[in-house]
Amino acid sequence: MADLLKTTELTKEQSEFVITICESGESLLVINNDILVFSKIESGLFSLNPHPFVLRDCINEAVVLCSPGTSKPVSMSVIIDPAVPEWITCTSASPTIS
């Protein structure tokens, strides 16, 4: 509902309130998810799933996301050591279905 409210005409103060509401909601979701993960660990329903991915692509995408717009004269570059493997494996957590 707060996201819908953001699409309406609001005063500056109202916009700040709506942003605070959205950020607070997101923070509560993170806390709730952390509690759920802890509960899964305690109950033994937690497992890690390996996923291979190309590290260089991931880093380059992150640089693009973090790069400022064209209005600012700042450039970003990344140097990745050739010894870094092309593919690496990360893990994501998911519940085990019993």
C-alpha positions in Angstrom: 0.0 0.0 0.0 2.9 2.4 0.7 4.3 1.7 -2.7 0.9 2.7 -4.2 0.9 5.8 -2.0 4.3 6.8 -3.5 2.7 7.1 -6.9 0.4 9.8 -5.8 1.0 13.6 -5.5 2.5 14.2 -2.1 4.2 17.1 -0.4 7.9 16.8 0.4 7.1 15.9 4.0 4.5 13.3 3.0 7.0 11.8 0.6 9.6 11.5 3.4 7.0 9.8 5.6 6.1 7.3 2.8 9.8 6.6 2.2 10.2 5.9 6.0 7.2 3.6 5.9 8.6 1.6 3.0 12.1 1.4 4.5 10.7 0.3 7.9 8.6 -2.4 6.2 11.6 -3.7 4.3 13.7 -3.7 7.5 10.9 -5.7 9.3 10.9 -8.2 6.4 14.6 -8.7 6.8 14.3 -9.3 10.5 11.4 -11.7 10.0 13.4 -13.6 7.4 16.4 -13.8 9.7 14.1 -15.2 12.5 12.7 -17.8 10.1 16.2 -18.9 9.0 17.3 -19.2 12.6 14.1 -21.4 13.2 15.0 -23.6 10.3 18.6 -24.0 11.6 17.3 -24.9 15.1 14.8 -27.5 13.6 17.3 -29.1 11.2 15.3 -28.0 8.1 18.1 -25.8 6.7 20.4 -26.8 3.9 22.8 -25.1 1.6 22.4 -25.4 -2.2 25.5 -24.9 -4.4 25.1 -22.7 -7.5 27.9 -22.1 -9.9 28.2 -18.7 -11.6 30.6 -16.5 -13.5 32.3 -14.2 -10.9 33.5 -11.7 -13.5 30.0 -11.2 -14.9 28.6 -10.7 -11.4 31.3 -8.1 -10.5 30.9 -6.3 -13.8 27.1 -6.1 -13.3 27.6 -4.8 -9.8 30.0 -2.1 -11.1 27.4 -1.0 -13.7 24.7 -0.8 -10.9 27.0 1.2 -8.7 28.3 3.5 -11.4 26.9 7.1 -11.2 24.8 8.5 -14.0 26.2 10.5 -16.8 25.7 13.7 -14.9 28.7 13.0 -12.6 32.3 12.9 -13.9 33.3 9.8 -12.0 34.5 6.5 -13.6 34.8 3.1 -12.0 37.0 0.3 -13.1 37.7 -3.2 -11.8 40.9 -5.2 -12.0 40.4 -8.9 -11.5 43.5 -11.0 -11.0 43.9 -13.6 -13.8 44.4 -16.3 -11.1 40.7 -15.8 -10.1 38.7 -18.7 -11.6 36.1 -18.0 -14.2 33.4 -20.0 -12.4 32.9 -20.2 -8.7 30.2 -21.8 -6.5 28.1 -19.9 -4.0 25.4 -21.3 -1.8 21.9 -20.3 -1.1 19.8 -21.5 1.8 16.5 -23.3 1.4 14.3 -25.4 3.6 14.6 -29.2 3.4 11.4 -30.9 2.5 10.8 -33.9 4.7 
